[in-house]
Structures are given as C-alpha cells and as structure tokens.
Amino acid sequence: MACHPSRRPSPHVSDQEVTRHPSNTADTEGHDPRPFAALDPQGLLVLSHTLFTCAEQSEIVRLAMRHVSALGPYHAEAGYLATDDGLSRVPGHDAGAPTVDDARMKELGEADGSVSLPERSWTWAFGLRGAGGLLGYIVVSSHSGPDERGHFLLSTLVGLTSAAMSLAATLPAHHDNAGELSRLRTERDTALRQLDTVRSELHLQKAVHEALARVAARGGGEDAITQALYELTGLSALIEDRFGNLRSWAGPDRPDPYPVRSSTYQEEMLRQVAREAGPVRVKDRLIVLARPRGDVLGVLAIEDPGATANEHTMFALDHAQRSLAQELMHMRELTEVELRLRRQLIDDLLEGTDETSAYARAEAVGQDLQRTHYVVVVHWPGNAADDSFTRAVEQATATTATRPLITRRGDRVVLLTEARPDDDAVHVALAHELGTSDGAIGVSTRCDSPDGVPRCYQEALRALEVRQNSRQRSGTTFFDDLGLYRILGPGNDLRELEGFVREWLGRLIDYDAGHGTELVETLSRYFDCGGNYDDAAAALTVHRSTLRYRLQRIREISDRDLADVDTRLNLQVATRVWKIILGGRR
C-alpha cells in the first residue's frame, strides 16, 4: 500500500468516545477497517502523520474524506484530482450518495464554491492547492453551515491534505532532493505549531463560553457577569449605567466613594467609545458599550492600569458585553411590561372594575389592594403630563411604602398610593424638582377596597378643584378638610356658585367695594365663631360694640334676618363659597 494509517485512535480519545460513521470504513485493501475517533485539534495532529506517509494523491484524498464526518455534522460527498484533462473524480467513496454535478465543478474555475445537492442544506467544494496550483477538490455537505470552530477544523484538514498531496507529487520527481523535503517538513512543522496555538486559543475561548453560559443558566444578573469577567481576566470588572453611576463591581481596589463625572465628560466618553467597533481604552480602563438596539443601556469596563490586556482579555470582554446587553434589554422589556400593566390596572380602578380581578392583577404587579389606599391628583400649570413630569411626581411621592400606581389623565397625574401625603411635603418636593410652586394637589379620603377607588378619585378631583379656585391656588388640599364643600360635589358650575354668592351677599360685597369696609369678612368671622360675639370680636380685633354695629349694618344693607335659621344657613354657605372657592372676590 501507498500509506499506512495508524492502527489506533488518538491517544486523547477513549474507546467509548470512538463513533462509527458509514464513511469511516476503509475502502481499499490494507486500510484499518475500524472507526476513527472524533477529531479535535489533537486528533488532526495524529491524522497528519498518516496523510504524510501516503505516496498516492488519490489515496490521500480518500483518507481525508473518511475523516470529514469526524470533524462534526459533515459528510464528504466526492473527491476530485486535477489532471491535464480537467477534474477526475476519485473512485471508491460512498457509491450510494447523491451525484455531484461534474459540470458545476468545472464552472468553479479552480475557486472554492457552493455546490447544489438534493436534500443538502449546505454543500461546499474545498480546493486542494499546492505551489503549482489546484491539485483537486473535496466536496463537503451538512444540514447547516459550519460555525467558527467547524470552519477552522475543515480548513485545517484541507490544508493538511493539500500539503500531503504536494509532498506526494514532489517525491517521485525529487526523491533525492533533500532540501525540498526539508522545506516541506518545515512547512508541516509550522502548520503543526500553528494548530497547537489555535488549539490553545480554542481552549481559552471555550473557558469564556462556559463561564458566561453558567451565568445565563443561573439567571444572569449584572453581579454574576462582572464576577465571571474578573475570574476570566484577573482584572477588576465593573458595570455603570449610561450616566456613569456604578451598578456592579468585581475585584479589588473598588473606589470608595465612587467618583462622579460631569455629564459633559460622560457624553463625550460615550461618543468616543461608540465610534469604535471593539473595546476602547480610556485612561486605565478598557470600555465597551451595551447597546442592543442602538440605545446605550450600560457601560462594561475592566481596570487595566498596567496595559496587560491581551487577545484573550479582549475576547472575554467582548462576549461579556453581549451577555450584559441581553441582560439589560431583558430588564428593560420587563420594566416596560410592568409599567404598562400597572397603568392599565389603575386606569381600570379609576373607572371601576371587578374586585376579584383587581386583586389578582394587583398581586401580579406587586401591589396589595387589601391595604388602605389614597387617590392623589396632581396638576402643575405649564408642565404637560408627559413621562418626565410623571417621573418627577413618582419620585416626589416615593416613600418606604409600596411603589404607587400611577397614570396620566389629560394634563394631570393620578396616583393610587398606600401612603397619605404628609401635608405639603409632596408639594414642596415637586416645587423644588420643577422649579416652580404654581401647582396644586388634591387628596382623597381613605379607600379600603377597589370598588371605592372611583369615589376617591372624584374626591381628589374635588379637593384639587377647591384648591385651584381658592385664594391660595397652589398647595395641597385634602378632601377631609373641605368641610361644607364636600357636599357641593364635583362638577358644579362656577357660574352657579357665583350667582348664589351674588344672591345672598351681593349688596354687602358692593357696599364694601364702594366704602372700603369689611362687612362680608365680619359676617364670615361671625359665622365661623358660631355666632359668639366675644370670639368674633377677638378674631376681628375689634370691640364688641363695633361688632354689634357692623352686624346691624349688615341687616340693614342686605335686608336679611340673621335670626332666621334658613337665612343664617344660606348666608354662612355663601360666605364660605365667597371666601374659599371665589377667593373673596365678586
């Protein structure tokens, strides 16, 4: 025989790992009929020794074809040798396989290329080349194209086959040319060293893939990603949000406190990194951006003050960035879904919804409707109820209690919250955030069940309306504190209230305006003090006799009998409306 393949599989592969394949059996006399082991880079080293012992090119091609299926899910369909008359098919391989179109092979013109075969998703003709040009082809098929590792292994097998064929072609004509043989052996040794280097690189890449796969299998998380990157590279790893705030750190020398960068510097740094395709060095850091759909969701970096990062470090950083991008994108999608569900829930609660369904939906988004809640309506002139205004309201109302449900209604923001606002604390916080205090807040009474939310919403609207129509239009009004105005109800026409006030207080209002007196205010204080002369006089800081004189003038000018129960009630309501809702005007 022309060559003598090894009688045993690679020493790195156990007997149990040897797999059979129809193409693995010898088809010429003298070849080992036992199956070959699945090939890895080490297995290719063993195969190379067998290839280089063959003296016939056709035997070299057949031997290489029998090993194609050991590289992965691939199958050698045909082999060709280049002759003076064109391409000649190598006989004796898989006679029952679909026939490769020889005309198509000639059309390739010595180039590598795709070949069509029935029931094959991917078929490729790999050219076998030597110093003198094309030596032949090996046609390989698969149900899908090879990945990066598969492409490397196939290309390596083709290269070794080409080198062995070149040697076989040279030996008959130059068997006594020791220099040429030495050169070929040197090329072989170089190829083997390169293969060993690639094998080492594949080992490191495998370690990266396995480490990040473990992160994904355990549910991911930013801390898990930075920890894996630190263990892979030995360099401290960190994640920041797009504004430069630290989210995760793994490794030594974490700054405390973490430095705060200016927004101008941060935006310029992001633009600088975004312009490059891979990791970018910024001072002592190697930085990549997590931006799965173009939006920067986060920054991943490693601390490398000694500039020790190598290709392995870059590979690990690049793959960790992909994991982070997926993690942040997943978190964003979950947040958007939760926000949409929370807004749908509060919108339905405000309109009125099934109580059983409301409890179940609320539990799904982490809200306990079994607890007491309050409805809060916020309106700030000049600030449309957009996302920025909504976020400002949510931040201002944030407490240790459960996060409120929040939605927008027109130019107002509506909240359902467990925490009753503390007097004007929310108003003060919002005024600071928005830069103006010209806003009003209405707060309902307590709500103990979902079916009470629509009523509380109307109460909060009424409290807001009273505040906005009062003398002091900015601030917070609680429905509990409206007193008599709770019975006026939401939706009353302001013109009707003005007409009511004019009917009962019009003469006194006109008299005060014409004479500079305070008869309406005197009557209001008198009613506020329950008709007690001493208390009313003290509240007005006038003498008792002065109060008596003013009340007598009120009787005369208004032509009203203050002793009549119905008259007193209507006058008292009118003074309240005049003072609180109309702000003391009209």
Secondary structure, 3 states (H helix, E strand, C coil): CCCCCCCCCCCCCCHHHECCCHHHCCCCCCCCCCCCECCCHHHHHHHHHHHCCCCCHHHHHHHHHHHHHHHCCEEEEEEEEEECCEEEECCCCCCCCCCCCHHHHHHCCCCCEECCCCCCCEEEEEEEEECCEEEEEEEEEECCCCCHHHHHHHHHHHHHHHHHHHHHHHHHHHCCCHHHHHHHHHHHHHHHHHHHHHHHHHHHHHHHHHHHHHHHHCCCCHHHHHHHHHHHHCCCEEEECCCCCEEEEECCCCCCCCCCCCHHHHHHHHHHHHCCCCCEEECCEEEEEECCCCCCCEEEEEECCCCCCCHHHHHHHHHHHHHHHHHHHHHHHHHHHHHHHHHHHHHHHHHCCCHHHHHHHHHHCCCCCCCCEEEEEEECCCCCCCHHHHHHHHHHCCCCCCCCEEEEECCEEEEEECCCCCCCHHHHHHHHHHCCCCCEEEECCCECCHHHHHHHHHHHHHHHHHHHCCCCCCEEEEHHHCHHHHCCCCCCCHHHHHHHHHHHHHHHHHHHHHHCCCHHHHHHHHHHCCCCHHHHHHHHCCCHHHHHHHHHHHHHHHCCCCCCHHHHHHHHHHHHHHHHHCCCCC
